[in-house]
Amino acid sequence: MKKYKVFFILVLVFAAVCNIFGQTKNYPFEIKKTGKGSQSIIFIPGFASSGEVWNETVAKFDKNFSCHVLTMKGFAGVPPLPDARFRDWEKGVADYLKDEHIEKPIIIGHSMGGGMALALALAADYPELVSKIVVVDALPCLAVLSDPNFKSKENNDCTATINALTAMNEEQFKQMQTTTIPRLVADPSMQETVIDWSVKSDRTTFAKMYCDFSNTDLREKIKTVQCPSLILLESYFVNFKPAIESQYKNLKNADMRYATKGLHFIMYDDKEWYFQQLNNFLSSH
């Protein structure tokens, strides 16, 4: 009997050890990896978008680069994490780079993934981790365009936004997105796809991140970004060039370009121009 008891204890100990060391770290995003190049690119999608937004871009570059495409948890049908925060998402990306020993990757982010707490903030807070960044249509502080006196709140209460968006039924929410998305994507063939991603997103994560997005100001933070930066902006922003470029005045070593046509999803609306800018930037030293 004693022999079996000892054996049972050993089995339990072995199971516990396997559980501790066999766990995969729970990052705040799902990851899809392709390509085998020595240089890695980390692709971060925008607000409520799937990593699939980068499909055509990855197809162009995964012959020469290792591509790591993220989809943030809670967006586009990926199960959410409780209490999502941009700060945690940024730290999650930094942890992933360190854990996987990904040396000096290029970070390419769209919209929220380009600014917010991701590409720009990551390069500012962890300058030693990043070799280059590409920001696709994001600003350090979007709110300043409509309110020049905007000040970010220290403890921003998102309760009202969360309550308003979670109170909507499926049809109301879809109708809201169906009205909004054509202002962001000119290509009609992609509008339904982008609407579908947002409808499949967790509503609380959607609301919380929208609230955080509206309260973000990276204008000072970007002073510490050291790597080369390519800023690709939608064509409409050329009308606000002084205001846009004053937001980026603290970003050293930045190349700012304005698309020739289309809206916010530049990778869909101005493909030829977009790929030309990426090719030039990624091939430069």
Backbone as JSON, one array per atom type, in Angstrom:
{
  "sequence": "MKKYKVFFILVLVFAAVCNIFGQTKNYPFEIKKTGKGSQSIIFIPGFASSGEVWNETVAKFDKNFSCHVLTMKGFAGVPPLPDARFRDWEKGVADYLKDEHIEKPIIIGHSMGGGMALALALAADYPELVSKIVVVDALPCLAVLSDPNFKSKENNDCTATINALTAMNEEQFKQMQTTTIPRLVADPSMQETVIDWSVKSDRTTFAKMYCDFSNTDLREKIKTVQCPSLILLESYFVNFKPAIESQYKNLKNADMRYATKGLHFIMYDDKEWYFQQLNNFLSSH",
  "N": [[0.83, -1.2, 0.0], [1.91, 1.22, 0.84], [3.84, 1.53, -1.13], [2.27, 2.06, -3.41], [1.17, 4.49, -2.65], [3.39, 6.21, -2.56], [4.06, 6.08, -5.27], [1.77, 7.32, -6.37], [2.02, 9.92, -5.35], [4.37, 10.7, -6.66], [3.45, 10.7, -9.31], [1.63, 12.83, -9.18], [3.35, 14.96, -8.59], [4.95, 14.95, -10.89], [3.0, 15.56, -12.81], [2.31, 18.15, -12.0], [4.72, 19.52, -12.43], [4.97, 19.26, -15.21], [2.76, 20.73, -15.96], [3.42, 23.31, -15.09], [5.8, 23.92, -16.52], [5.09, 23.33, -19.08], [3.22, 25.08, -19.97], [1.88, 27.42, -22.31], [2.64, 30.78, -22.77], [0.21, 33.22, -21.99], [-0.55, 35.41, -24.13], [-1.9, 38.69, -24.98], [-3.03, 38.38, -27.5], [-3.67, 36.58, -30.56], [-1.46, 34.66, -32.66], [-0.14, 34.37, -35.9], [2.21, 32.74, -37.81], [4.4, 33.02, -40.58], [6.74, 32.42, -43.28], [10.39, 32.51, -43.5], [12.52, 34.19, -43.19], [15.53, 35.84, -42.02], [15.17, 38.3, -40.87], [12.56, 39.64, -38.94], [9.11, 40.6, -39.23], [6.62, 42.22, -37.41], [3.22, 42.3, -37.5], [0.58, 44.41, -36.75], [-2.83, 44.73, -36.41], [-5.52, 47.18, -36.87], [-8.08, 48.9, -34.95], [-10.55, 46.74, -33.81], [-10.06, 44.99, -35.86], [-9.14, 42.08, -37.81], [-6.1, 40.12, -38.0], [-6.02, 39.35, -40.58], [-6.22, 41.53, -42.19], [-3.75, 42.09, -43.09], [-3.17, 40.23, -45.04], [-2.54, 40.42, -47.89], [-0.27, 42.0, -47.77], [1.5, 40.43, -46.28], [1.76, 38.29, -48.07], [3.32, 39.49, -50.0], [5.74, 39.83, -48.71], [6.6, 37.6, -47.21], [8.38, 35.87, -48.37], [10.91, 36.8, -47.99], [11.03, 37.61, -45.37], [10.42, 36.74, -41.91], [7.2, 36.52, -40.89], [5.03, 37.71, -38.43], [1.87, 37.72, -37.52], [-0.49, 39.45, -35.72], [-3.61, 39.15, -33.95], [-5.6, 40.97, -31.91], [-6.83, 39.95, -28.74], [-10.28, 39.61, -28.25], [-11.04, 40.99, -30.45], [-12.5, 40.73, -33.71], [-13.66, 38.15, -33.49], [-11.89, 36.66, -31.94], [-11.55, 35.14, -28.79], [-12.09, 37.14, -25.85], [-9.93, 38.76, -23.38], [-10.27, 39.38, -19.85], [-10.82, 42.75, -18.79], [-9.34, 44.4, -20.75], [-6.48, 46.32, -21.71], [-4.64, 48.94, -23.25], [-2.03, 49.34, -22.37], [-1.34, 46.85, -21.32], [-1.49, 45.35, -23.65], [0.59, 46.44, -25.15], [2.77, 45.74, -23.51], [2.5, 42.99, -23.72], [3.23, 42.51, -26.4], [5.91, 43.29, -26.28], [6.85, 41.39, -24.43], [6.46, 39.06, -25.92], [8.33, 39.39, -28.01], [10.69, 39.27, -26.54], [10.49, 36.73, -25.26], [10.43, 34.98, -27.44], [12.81, 35.47, -28.54], [13.12, 37.3, -30.66], [14.95, 39.14, -32.67], [15.38, 42.55, -32.93], [12.98, 43.32, -34.61], [10.96, 44.55, -37.39], [8.26, 46.68, -36.91], [5.01, 46.81, -38.02], [2.15, 48.66, -38.05], [-1.36, 49.27, -38.17], [-3.57, 52.03, -37.91], [-5.01, 51.97, -34.77], [-3.17, 49.98, -34.12], [-0.9, 51.07, -35.15], [-0.33, 53.43, -33.83], [-1.3, 54.41, -30.81], [-0.96, 52.23, -28.09], [0.88, 50.62, -29.27], [2.72, 50.13, -32.06], [4.06, 52.77, -32.23], [4.2, 53.47, -29.45], [5.45, 51.21, -28.43], [7.97, 51.32, -29.65], [8.82, 53.62, -28.41], [8.83, 53.02, -25.65], [10.33, 50.7, -25.51], [12.91, 50.97, -26.91], [15.17, 49.49, -27.48], [14.32, 47.12, -28.54], [13.36, 47.26, -31.13], [13.81, 47.63, -34.69], [12.84, 49.11, -36.89], [9.9, 51.08, -37.59], [6.65, 51.03, -39.08], [3.98, 53.09, -39.55], [0.71, 52.93, -40.29], [-1.55, 55.08, -41.2], [-2.14, 56.47, -38.6], [-2.32, 58.63, -35.75], [-0.45, 60.44, -33.25], [-2.15, 61.68, -31.42], [-5.32, 61.58, -31.87], [-7.6, 62.93, -30.96], [-6.94, 65.62, -30.72], [-7.25, 66.79, -33.19], [-9.93, 67.5, -33.42], [-10.33, 68.84, -31.05], [-8.39, 71.23, -30.03], [-7.53, 71.85, -27.47], [-7.38, 69.53, -26.08], [-6.78, 67.32, -23.34], [-5.29, 64.5, -22.05], [-6.89, 62.24, -19.83], [-5.96, 61.2, -16.56], [-7.07, 59.08, -14.99], [-9.15, 57.58, -16.7], [-12.57, 57.2, -17.02], [-14.38, 54.66, -18.35], [-16.91, 53.7, -18.2], [-19.45, 54.73, -19.1], [-19.23, 54.63, -21.9], [-18.85, 51.87, -22.3], [-21.28, 50.88, -21.24], [-23.12, 52.05, -23.02], [-22.48, 50.92, -25.53], [-22.62, 48.14, -25.05], [-25.26, 47.9, -24.49], [-26.57, 47.96, -26.89], [-28.42, 46.06, -29.27], [-27.72, 43.26, -31.49], [-28.46, 43.94, -34.11], [-28.66, 46.76, -34.03], [-26.02, 47.46, -33.43], [-24.67, 46.44, -35.64], [-25.81, 48.02, -37.62], [-24.81, 50.53, -36.92], [-22.08, 50.13, -37.42], [-22.21, 49.56, -40.14], [-22.87, 52.01, -41.16], [-20.64, 53.48, -40.43], [-18.22, 52.24, -41.45], [-17.95, 52.58, -44.34], [-16.88, 55.13, -44.41], [-14.32, 54.72, -43.83], [-13.21, 52.75, -45.43], [-12.72, 52.74, -48.79], [-12.84, 50.85, -50.82], [-15.35, 48.93, -52.04], [-15.57, 46.14, -52.04], [-14.27, 45.3, -49.79], [-15.55, 46.4, -47.64], [-17.68, 44.99, -46.38], [-16.29, 42.88, -45.21], [-14.72, 44.19, -43.26], [-16.73, 45.29, -41.68], [-17.85, 42.92, -40.73], [-15.73, 41.93, -39.12], [-15.78, 43.78, -37.01], [-18.35, 43.4, -35.98], [-18.11, 40.82, -35.03], [-16.43, 41.23, -32.92], [-15.71, 41.33, -29.41], [-17.99, 43.06, -27.44], [-17.55, 44.53, -25.07], [-14.74, 44.74, -24.97], [-14.39, 46.14, -27.36], [-15.7, 48.58, -26.72], [-14.2, 49.46, -24.48], [-11.62, 49.75, -25.57], [-12.12, 51.63, -27.54], [-12.75, 53.8, -25.96], [-10.3, 54.13, -24.56], [-8.69, 54.68, -26.77], [-9.69, 57.17, -27.53], [-8.67, 58.69, -25.53], [-5.97, 58.84, -25.7], [-2.67, 60.16, -25.89], [0.23, 60.52, -27.46], [2.14, 62.37, -28.06], [4.29, 63.52, -26.62], [5.59, 61.27, -25.66], [6.75, 60.04, -27.93], [9.21, 61.17, -28.29], [11.26, 59.56, -27.42], [11.57, 57.56, -29.27], [13.84, 55.88, -31.29], [14.41, 54.57, -33.65], [14.34, 54.33, -37.32], [11.39, 55.62, -38.89], [8.49, 55.09, -40.79], [5.79, 56.91, -41.85], [2.68, 56.48, -43.01], [0.02, 58.1, -44.38], [-3.5, 58.68, -44.83], [-5.03, 60.03, -47.82], [-6.73, 62.23, -47.37], [-5.73, 63.52, -45.13], [-3.79, 65.26, -45.99], [-4.88, 67.71, -46.21], [-4.76, 68.74, -43.72], [-2.16, 69.21, -43.11], [-0.19, 70.9, -41.6], [-1.23, 70.68, -38.94], [-1.21, 67.9, -38.57], [1.51, 67.26, -38.89], [2.64, 68.7, -36.85], [1.92, 67.19, -34.69], [3.64, 65.09, -34.96], [6.12, 66.17, -34.53], [8.0, 65.59, -32.56], [9.05, 63.17, -33.26], [11.86, 61.71, -34.19], [13.86, 61.12, -37.13], [11.89, 60.44, -39.02], [9.87, 59.58, -41.84], [7.41, 61.01, -43.6], [4.54, 60.29, -45.47], [1.9, 60.9, -47.77], [-0.98, 59.29, -48.88], [-2.2, 58.76, -52.24], [-4.83, 58.45, -52.87], [-8.08, 57.27, -51.72], [-9.13, 55.96, -48.44], [-8.98, 55.37, -44.91], [-8.12, 52.66, -44.66], [-5.51, 52.1, -46.09], [-4.03, 50.05, -47.21], [-5.9, 48.66, -48.68], [-7.09, 50.59, -50.29], [-5.23, 52.11, -51.73], [-3.28, 50.49, -53.07], [-1.04, 50.1, -54.85], [0.6, 52.37, -54.44], [0.99, 52.11, -51.67], [2.41, 49.63, -51.43], [4.69, 50.29, -52.81], [5.84, 52.25, -51.14], [6.35, 50.69, -48.84], [8.12, 48.73, -49.88], [10.36, 50.32, -50.58], [11.11, 51.33, -48.06], [11.56, 49.05, -46.47], [13.65, 47.88, -47.79], [15.71, 49.62, -47.48], [18.67, 50.65, -45.63]],
  "CA": [[0.0, 0.0, 0.0], [2.82, 2.36, 0.94], [4.48, 1.64, -2.43], [1.34, 2.72, -4.32], [1.01, 5.87, -2.18], [4.58, 6.93, -3.04], [3.9, 6.18, -6.72], [0.72, 8.29, -6.62], [2.59, 11.25, -5.06], [5.3, 11.0, -7.74], [2.64, 11.03, -10.49], [1.09, 14.17, -8.98], [4.48, 15.9, -8.71], [5.32, 14.98, -12.31], [1.93, 16.28, -13.51], [2.42, 19.56, -11.64], [5.9, 20.05, -13.12], [4.63, 19.35, -16.64], [1.8, 21.81, -16.1], [4.13, 24.58, -14.91], [6.78, 24.19, -17.57], [4.54, 23.07, -20.41], [2.23, 26.08, -20.33], [2.21, 28.47, -23.26], [2.32, 32.09, -22.18], [-1.07, 33.73, -22.47], [-0.41, 36.77, -24.65], [-3.22, 39.29, -25.26], [-3.29, 38.32, -28.93], [-3.34, 35.35, -31.28], [-0.31, 34.87, -33.54], [0.02, 33.49, -37.07], [3.58, 32.92, -38.3], [4.75, 32.48, -41.9], [8.03, 32.9, -43.77], [11.57, 32.01, -42.8], [13.62, 35.14, -43.31], [16.27, 36.12, -40.78], [14.57, 39.52, -40.31], [11.13, 39.46, -38.65], [8.15, 41.72, -39.22], [5.45, 42.03, -36.56], [2.09, 43.03, -38.07], [-0.46, 44.67, -35.74], [-3.99, 45.33, -37.07], [-6.17, 48.3, -36.21], [-9.21, 48.75, -34.03], [-11.59, 45.74, -34.11], [-9.72, 44.29, -37.11], [-8.42, 40.81, -37.79], [-4.79, 40.09, -38.62], [-6.22, 39.1, -42.02], [-6.08, 42.8, -42.89], [-2.39, 42.1, -43.65], [-2.94, 39.06, -45.92], [-1.84, 40.76, -49.14], [1.05, 42.52, -47.42], [2.32, 39.27, -45.9], [2.05, 37.53, -49.29], [4.39, 40.19, -50.71], [7.01, 39.91, -47.97], [7.01, 36.43, -46.42], [9.48, 35.12, -49.02], [12.18, 37.34, -47.52], [10.94, 37.94, -43.95], [9.54, 35.96, -41.04], [6.05, 37.4, -40.6], [4.26, 37.37, -37.23], [0.65, 38.51, -37.64], [-1.26, 39.42, -34.48], [-5.0, 39.62, -33.82], [-5.75, 41.23, -30.48], [-7.93, 39.19, -28.13], [-11.5, 40.4, -28.13], [-11.35, 41.56, -31.76], [-12.7, 39.88, -34.9], [-14.02, 36.77, -33.14], [-10.93, 36.02, -31.02], [-12.09, 35.27, -27.43], [-11.48, 38.27, -25.14], [-9.38, 38.66, -22.02], [-10.96, 40.34, -18.99], [-10.21, 44.04, -18.51], [-8.3, 44.71, -21.75], [-5.86, 47.65, -21.63], [-3.57, 49.15, -24.23], [-0.74, 49.18, -21.7], [-1.07, 45.41, -21.25], [-1.26, 44.88, -25.01], [1.95, 46.85, -25.51], [3.7, 44.89, -22.75], [2.38, 41.64, -24.29], [4.05, 42.45, -27.61], [7.32, 43.33, -25.83], [7.15, 40.08, -23.83], [6.53, 38.08, -27.01], [9.62, 39.59, -28.69], [11.76, 38.78, -25.65], [10.34, 35.28, -25.03], [10.72, 34.25, -28.67], [14.16, 35.9, -28.99], [12.98, 37.93, -31.97], [15.94, 40.22, -32.63], [15.19, 43.81, -33.65], [12.03, 43.21, -35.73], [10.26, 45.72, -37.93], [6.87, 46.67, -36.46], [4.08, 47.49, -38.93], [0.84, 48.73, -37.39], [-2.4, 50.09, -38.81], [-4.53, 52.7, -37.04], [-4.7, 51.71, -33.36], [-1.96, 49.17, -34.06], [0.23, 51.88, -35.57], [-0.03, 54.41, -32.81], [-1.81, 53.95, -29.53], [0.06, 51.63, -27.22], [1.51, 49.51, -29.97], [3.98, 50.39, -32.77], [4.74, 53.98, -31.76], [4.49, 53.4, -28.01], [6.41, 50.13, -28.23], [9.29, 51.85, -30.03], [9.18, 54.65, -27.43], [9.08, 52.42, -24.33], [11.31, 49.61, -25.63], [13.69, 51.29, -28.12], [16.2, 48.47, -27.74], [13.71, 45.91, -29.12], [12.78, 47.49, -32.46], [14.75, 48.19, -35.67], [12.11, 50.1, -37.7], [8.44, 50.99, -37.49], [5.79, 51.6, -40.13], [2.68, 53.47, -39.0], [-0.25, 53.08, -41.39], [-2.68, 55.96, -40.89], [-2.41, 56.68, -37.17], [-1.78, 59.87, -35.21], [-0.13, 60.35, -31.82], [-3.31, 62.1, -30.62], [-6.41, 61.83, -32.8], [-8.58, 63.84, -30.36], [-6.51, 67.01, -30.87], [-7.74, 67.32, -34.46], [-11.25, 68.11, -33.2], [-10.27, 69.66, -29.84], [-6.99, 71.65, -29.85], [-7.2, 71.96, -26.04], [-7.53, 68.2, -25.48], [-5.82, 66.83, -22.36], [-5.56, 63.11, -21.68], [-7.25, 62.07, -18.41], [-5.11, 60.23, -15.85], [-7.9, 57.9, -14.69], [-10.29, 57.75, -17.6], [-13.7, 56.31, -16.7], [-14.98, 54.19, -19.61], [-18.18, 53.04, -17.88], [-20.56, 55.21, -19.94], [-19.03, 54.09, -23.26], [-19.1, 50.42, -22.23], [-22.73, 50.68, -21.05], [-23.85, 52.44, -24.23], [-22.24, 49.97, -26.63], [-23.1, 46.8, -24.7], [-26.74, 47.93, -24.44], [-27.09, 47.81, -28.24], [-28.61, 44.69, -29.74], [-26.85, 42.93, -32.62], [-28.86, 44.69, -35.32], [-28.3, 48.17, -33.83], [-24.56, 47.59, -33.51], [-24.28, 46.21, -37.04], [-26.22, 49.2, -38.39], [-23.85, 51.59, -36.61], [-20.84, 49.83, -38.15], [-22.5, 49.64, -41.58], [-22.84, 53.44, -41.48], [-19.31, 54.02, -40.15], [-17.11, 51.65, -42.18], [-17.69, 53.18, -45.66], [-16.06, 56.35, -44.26], [-12.95, 54.27, -43.54], [-12.76, 51.87, -46.51], [-13.34, 53.13, -50.06], [-13.02, 49.65, -51.65], [-16.62, 48.3, -51.63], [-15.43, 44.7, -51.86], [-13.71, 45.03, -48.46], [-16.35, 47.02, -46.58], [-18.43, 43.96, -45.63], [-15.31, 42.14, -44.4], [-14.34, 45.01, -42.09], [-17.94, 45.33, -40.83], [-17.96, 41.59, -40.1], [-14.74, 41.85, -38.04], [-16.21, 44.57, -35.85], [-19.54, 42.75, -35.41], [-17.64, 39.63, -34.31], [-15.6, 41.63, -31.78], [-16.34, 41.39, -28.09], [-18.51, 44.42, -27.31], [-16.9, 45.24, -23.95], [-13.39, 45.08, -25.43], [-14.58, 47.18, -28.37], [-16.03, 49.84, -26.03], [-13.07, 49.87, -23.63], [-10.52, 50.19, -26.41], [-12.54, 52.88, -28.17], [-12.62, 54.82, -24.9], [-8.85, 54.35, -24.38], [-8.24, 55.29, -28.01], [-10.09, 58.58, -27.5], [-7.97, 59.37, -24.43], [-4.53, 58.61, -25.85], [-1.84, 61.24, -26.4], [1.62, 60.05, -27.5], [2.97, 63.42, -28.66], [5.54, 63.67, -25.86], [6.23, 59.95, -25.54], [7.5, 59.63, -29.12], [10.57, 61.74, -28.23], [12.25, 58.52, -27.11], [11.71, 56.62, -30.39], [15.16, 56.07, -31.89], [14.56, 53.86, -34.92], [13.69, 54.94, -38.49], [9.93, 55.45, -38.89], [7.75, 55.47, -41.99], [4.41, 57.26, -41.49], [1.83, 56.5, -44.2], [-1.23, 58.73, -43.99], [-4.52, 58.69, -45.87], [-4.95, 61.21, -48.69], [-7.5, 63.35, -46.8], [-4.94, 64.2, -44.11], [-2.92, 66.28, -46.59], [-5.58, 68.98, -45.98], [-4.45, 69.21, -42.36], [-0.73, 68.91, -43.0], [0.49, 71.53, -40.46], [-1.72, 70.1, -37.68], [-0.75, 66.51, -38.51], [2.96, 67.19, -38.73], [3.0, 69.23, -35.52], [1.77, 66.07, -33.76], [4.78, 64.2, -35.13], [7.36, 66.95, -34.51], [8.96, 64.98, -31.63], [9.5, 61.88, -33.78], [13.09, 61.88, -34.97], [14.14, 60.12, -38.17], [10.6, 59.99, -39.57], [9.56, 59.89, -43.22], [5.96, 61.09, -43.66], [4.03, 60.22, -46.83], [0.44, 60.96, -47.88], [-1.49, 58.45, -49.98], [-2.7, 59.52, -53.39], [-6.28, 58.29, -52.98], [-8.66, 56.32, -50.75], [-9.45, 56.33, -47.07], [-8.17, 54.93, -43.77], [-7.51, 51.35, -44.94], [-4.65, 52.4, -47.24], [-3.59, 48.78, -47.84], [-6.94, 48.25, -49.62], [-7.56, 51.68, -51.14], [-4.15, 52.68, -52.55], [-2.35, 49.36, -52.97], [0.21, 50.27, -55.6], [1.39, 53.37, -53.7], [1.3, 51.53, -50.36], [3.48, 48.63, -51.57], [5.92, 50.99, -53.24], [6.43, 52.87, -49.93], [6.88, 49.61, -47.99], [9.3, 48.16, -50.53], [11.48, 51.26, -50.46], [11.51, 51.48, -46.66], [12.08, 47.78, -45.94], [14.91, 47.51, -48.45], [16.74, 50.6, -47.14], [19.45, 50.27, -44.45]],
  "C": [[0.86, 1.26, 0.0], [3.49, 2.63, -0.42], [3.58, 2.39, -3.42], [1.14, 4.2, -3.96], [2.16, 6.73, -2.68], [4.48, 7.15, -4.55], [2.89, 7.26, -7.09], [1.23, 9.71, -6.41], [3.54, 11.67, -6.19], [4.56, 11.39, -9.02], [2.11, 12.46, -10.38], [2.17, 15.23, -9.16], [4.87, 16.08, -10.18], [4.29, 15.79, -13.12], [2.02, 17.78, -13.24], [3.58, 20.22, -12.37], [5.62, 20.24, -14.6], [3.69, 20.53, -16.88], [2.49, 23.17, -16.03], [5.01, 24.9, -16.11], [6.23, 23.99, -18.99], [3.54, 24.12, -20.86], [2.76, 27.03, -21.4], [1.79, 29.79, -22.65], [1.06, 32.64, -22.82], [-0.92, 35.2, -22.89], [-1.79, 37.35, -24.95], [-3.53, 39.35, -26.75], [-3.04, 36.9, -29.43], [-2.25, 35.68, -32.29], [-0.37, 33.87, -34.7], [1.39, 33.79, -37.67], [3.74, 32.29, -39.68], [6.13, 33.03, -42.28], [9.19, 32.43, -42.93], [12.77, 32.95, -42.91], [14.29, 35.41, -41.98], [15.74, 37.38, -40.1], [13.07, 39.29, -40.11], [10.36, 40.76, -38.81], [6.99, 41.32, -38.32], [4.34, 42.91, -37.12], [0.99, 43.17, -37.02], [-1.64, 45.35, -36.43], [-4.58, 46.48, -36.26], [-7.36, 47.89, -35.38], [-10.26, 47.78, -34.58], [-11.31, 44.95, -35.39], [-9.02, 42.97, -36.84], [-7.02, 41.0, -38.38], [-4.87, 39.83, -40.12], [-6.13, 40.38, -42.85], [-4.72, 42.89, -43.6], [-2.14, 40.99, -44.67], [-2.15, 39.39, -47.18], [-0.43, 41.27, -48.87], [2.0, 41.37, -47.08], [2.71, 38.47, -47.14], [3.17, 38.17, -50.1], [5.75, 40.01, -50.03], [7.45, 38.63, -47.28], [8.03, 35.54, -47.12], [10.84, 35.56, -48.46], [12.21, 37.65, -46.02], [10.16, 36.86, -43.2], [8.43, 36.89, -40.58], [5.25, 36.86, -39.41], [3.03, 38.28, -37.23], [-0.19, 38.34, -36.37], [-2.73, 39.74, -34.75], [-5.24, 39.77, -32.33], [-6.98, 40.49, -29.94], [-9.12, 40.11, -27.85], [-11.92, 41.02, -29.45], [-11.56, 40.46, -32.8], [-12.92, 38.41, -34.57], [-13.03, 36.05, -32.26], [-11.45, 36.22, -29.59], [-11.35, 36.35, -26.63], [-10.77, 37.86, -23.86], [-10.15, 39.65, -21.16], [-10.13, 41.62, -18.85], [-9.04, 44.36, -19.45], [-7.8, 46.14, -21.57], [-4.77, 47.76, -22.67], [-2.2, 48.92, -23.61], [-0.35, 47.7, -21.64], [-0.8, 44.83, -22.63], [0.16, 45.22, -25.46], [2.98, 45.96, -24.81], [3.68, 43.46, -23.3], [3.22, 41.49, -25.54], [5.54, 42.43, -27.23], [7.73, 41.98, -25.24], [7.32, 39.01, -24.91], [7.88, 38.18, -27.73], [10.76, 39.02, -27.85], [11.7, 37.26, -25.5], [10.75, 34.46, -26.25], [12.09, 34.61, -29.25], [14.12, 36.45, -30.41], [13.83, 39.2, -31.97], [15.53, 41.4, -33.53], [14.23, 43.7, -34.84], [11.61, 44.58, -36.25], [8.81, 45.6, -37.45], [6.04, 47.45, -37.47], [2.7, 47.47, -38.29], [-0.1, 49.67, -38.12], [-3.28, 50.73, -37.74], [-4.14, 52.55, -35.57], [-3.4, 50.92, -33.22], [-0.72, 49.94, -34.47], [0.64, 52.9, -34.53], [-0.34, 53.83, -31.44], [-0.71, 53.37, -28.67], [0.81, 50.54, -27.94], [2.74, 49.97, -30.74], [4.73, 51.61, -32.26], [5.15, 53.88, -30.3], [5.51, 52.32, -27.71], [7.83, 50.61, -28.53], [9.76, 52.91, -29.05], [9.58, 54.03, -26.09], [10.14, 51.33, -24.35], [12.2, 49.85, -26.86], [14.72, 50.24, -28.49], [15.64, 47.25, -28.47], [13.4, 46.03, -30.61], [13.82, 48.08, -33.42], [14.13, 49.29, -36.53], [10.63, 49.99, -37.36], [7.78, 51.61, -38.71], [4.42, 51.85, -39.5], [1.75, 53.74, -40.18], [-1.48, 53.81, -40.88], [-3.06, 55.98, -39.4], [-1.75, 57.99, -36.76], [-1.42, 59.69, -33.75], [-1.31, 60.75, -30.93], [-4.44, 62.51, -31.55], [-7.36, 62.91, -32.27], [-8.23, 65.31, -30.58], [-7.0, 67.63, -32.18], [-9.09, 68.03, -34.29], [-11.28, 69.01, -31.97], [-8.82, 70.05, -29.56], [-6.55, 71.74, -28.39], [-7.28, 70.61, -25.32], [-6.4, 67.89, -24.5], [-6.23, 65.41, -21.98], [-5.85, 63.01, -20.19], [-6.4, 60.97, -17.78], [-5.87, 58.95, -15.57], [-9.2, 58.03, -15.48], [-11.38, 56.73, -17.3], [-14.43, 55.94, -18.0], [-16.37, 53.59, -19.4], [-19.31, 53.44, -18.83], [-20.45, 54.65, -21.36], [-19.34, 52.6, -23.29], [-20.59, 50.14, -22.12], [-23.5, 50.97, -22.33], [-23.69, 51.4, -25.34], [-22.72, 48.56, -26.31], [-24.63, 46.74, -24.63], [-27.36, 47.76, -25.83], [-27.35, 46.33, -28.55], [-27.76, 44.48, -31.0], [-27.17, 43.77, -33.86], [-28.49, 46.16, -35.22], [-26.79, 48.38, -34.0], [-24.1, 47.42, -34.96], [-24.64, 47.42, -37.9], [-25.26, 50.36, -38.17], [-22.55, 51.38, -37.4], [-21.02, 49.93, -39.66], [-22.5, 51.1, -42.05], [-21.42, 53.99, -41.39], [-18.24, 53.54, -41.14], [-16.89, 52.23, -43.58], [-16.94, 54.52, -45.6], [-14.59, 56.0, -44.04], [-12.35, 53.41, -44.66], [-13.48, 52.27, -47.79], [-13.67, 51.91, -50.92], [-14.29, 48.91, -51.21], [-16.48, 46.81, -51.35], [-14.9, 44.34, -50.47], [-14.57, 45.58, -47.33], [-17.07, 45.98, -45.72], [-17.51, 43.15, -44.73], [-14.98, 42.89, -43.13], [-15.52, 45.15, -41.13], [-18.07, 44.03, -40.05], [-16.96, 41.44, -38.95], [-15.23, 42.59, -36.81], [-17.44, 43.95, -35.18], [-19.16, 41.51, -34.6], [-16.78, 39.96, -33.09], [-16.4, 41.63, -30.49], [-16.74, 42.84, -27.8], [-17.84, 45.2, -26.18], [-15.49, 45.65, -24.32], [-13.44, 46.22, -26.44], [-14.78, 48.54, -27.69], [-14.85, 50.36, -25.22], [-11.93, 50.42, -24.48], [-10.86, 51.47, -27.17], [-12.37, 54.04, -27.2], [-11.15, 55.16, -24.66], [-8.26, 55.08, -25.58], [-8.51, 56.8, -28.0], [-9.33, 59.38, -26.45], [-6.45, 59.31, -24.56], [-3.82, 59.82, -26.46], [-0.37, 60.82, -26.3], [2.59, 61.13, -27.98], [4.31, 63.61, -27.93], [6.32, 62.36, -25.83], [7.14, 59.62, -26.73], [8.89, 60.27, -29.21], [11.63, 60.66, -28.08], [12.37, 57.45, -28.21], [13.03, 56.91, -31.11], [15.27, 55.5, -33.3], [13.95, 54.65, -36.08], [12.19, 54.62, -38.51], [9.36, 55.92, -40.23], [6.3, 55.7, -41.59], [3.62, 57.39, -42.78], [0.45, 57.0, -43.8], [-2.22, 58.76, -45.15], [-4.52, 60.03, -46.61], [-5.64, 62.43, -48.09], [-6.67, 64.17, -45.81], [-4.02, 65.27, -44.69], [-3.55, 67.67, -46.41], [-5.29, 69.57, -44.61], [-2.96, 69.05, -42.07], [-0.03, 69.59, -41.81], [0.08, 70.92, -39.12], [-1.22, 68.68, -37.49], [0.74, 66.47, -38.17], [3.44, 67.81, -37.42], [2.85, 68.13, -34.46], [3.0, 65.17, -33.79], [6.14, 64.91, -34.96], [8.42, 66.35, -33.58], [9.51, 63.63, -32.11], [10.71, 62.1, -34.68], [13.15, 60.82, -36.07], [12.87, 59.53, -38.77], [10.43, 60.45, -41.02], [8.04, 59.85, -43.35], [5.5, 61.15, -45.11], [2.5, 60.23, -46.8], [-0.01, 60.16, -49.1], [-2.08, 59.33, -51.07], [-4.22, 59.44, -53.53], [-6.76, 57.41, -51.82], [-8.8, 56.88, -49.34], [-8.49, 55.67, -46.09], [-7.46, 53.59, -44.0], [-6.66, 51.48, -46.22], [-4.23, 51.13, -47.96], [-4.63, 48.22, -48.8], [-7.19, 49.32, -50.69], [-6.49, 52.29, -52.06], [-2.98, 51.69, -52.58], [-1.0, 49.63, -53.63], [1.14, 51.24, -54.86], [1.89, 52.8, -52.37], [2.46, 50.53, -50.46], [4.8, 49.26, -52.02], [6.62, 51.62, -52.03], [7.07, 51.8, -49.03], [8.15, 49.01, -48.57], [10.54, 49.03, -50.34], [12.02, 51.3, -49.03], [12.15, 50.19, -46.12], [13.41, 47.39, -46.58], [16.04, 48.49, -48.12], [17.44, 50.19, -45.85], [19.52, 51.45, -43.48]]
}
